[in-house]
């Protein structure tokens, strides 16, 4: 599957190694194709570099994310989207549409309120762990 993972899932995974979000990210790594855009990649590492998160996230986890993103499929954003009640989340919808994603993985209620978006399911990490493989 081609999967978009919201920044909040990565941050939650970074804060607790055995959490459901961490399990979901590991499943994406093992089984799926992670999609990325310049904007989504930059946002993740800017958030993890903030002093508060930098003291909480293990350096090994941040290194794992860098490796994961190095192998992710880059997507050029051609079609712009402005539909989410939180406009900062539109970048994940853009990535999903432009990257022909099969699924968006998000813990964000603003994104999940749009489920499905253009027939792309938007699942929480817990729902993703139960989602059947296509």
N, C-alpha and C positions, 0 to 999 in steps of 0.2 A: 504494500500500500504506500501511497504517496501522502505524507503526513506533515501538517503544519503544527508546530508546538508553540504555544503562547509563552511569552517571557515569564509569566507568573508561575507556570509549571516548572520551568528550569530553576527559578529562584527558590521555590518550595523544595525542589529536589536537592538543591545546594545546601539548604538549611538543615535537612534531616535525611541522611543517607538511606534509611530503611523506610521512608515514607511512601505512601501510595504514588505521589508524583514521581519520586525517584524510580519506583518500580516501572511506572509507565514510560519514563525516558529510557530506561534499560531495554524495555520491550521494543520501543521504536528503534533503538540502536541495533538490536539483534535481528529484527524481522522486517523493518520498513525502510523506506527512503525518506530521510528528513529533507524538507525543503527550507531554503533560506533566501532572504533578500538582504541587500546591504543594510537596509534600515533595521530589520529584525535582529540581525547579527550584532550590529553596533549597539542597539538598545540593550541587549542582554549583557554585553561586557561592560557597558557604562554603568548599568545597575550594580553588577557584581564588584565594580571598582569603587563604588561609593563607600566611604569610611565605615558606615554601619554594617553593611554586608561583607565588606572585606575582612572584618574581624570575626564574622560568623561562618563564612564559607571556607571550607578546607581548600588549601591550594591544590591538592590533588583533584578535587572535584572541578575546580575551575579549569585545570589542565585537561581533564576529561572532556569538558564542554568544548574547549578549543579544538581538541582532536575530533570530536563529533562534528563540529561545524566545518572543519577542514574537509571532511568527507561528505558533507551535505551537498545537495544539488542546488546550485545557484539559479535563481529565477529573476529574469528581468521584469520589472513592473511596467506594463504598457497600459493596461486598463486600470484607471483609478476608481476607487469606490468610496462613497461617503454616505453610509447608512447607519452606522452604529451610534447608539446614544452617547457613547464615549468615543469621540473622534480619534483618540489615540489608538484605538483598537482596530480601526479600518485597515491598518497595514497588514494585519493577519488575514483579513478577508481578501485583500488585494493579492497577497502571496498565494492564498488557496486558489483563487480564480485563475490568476496568471500561470500558476504552476500546475494546474489541473490536479489539485489535491483530491484525495479520496476522503479525507477526514481532517478536521481541526481539533486539536487537543487543547483544552483551556479550562482553567478554574475560574474564569472571569464571568460573572453573571451577565454583564452587558453583552458579551459575545454569545453566551449560551442561550440568551433570550431570542436570538435569531435562528436557532436550530430548527430545521436545517437551513443553511444559506445556499441558495441556488443548487439544491439537492446535495450539498456537502454537509454531512453530519458534523455537529459541534458537540463534542463529548467531554465530560469531566474526566480526570485521570482514573477514578474508580470505574466509571462506565466503560472507559477505553480498555481497561484490563479484562472486562467481560465481553468485549465486542468480538464477534466472530471474524476470523481471518477470511479475507476475500481471495 
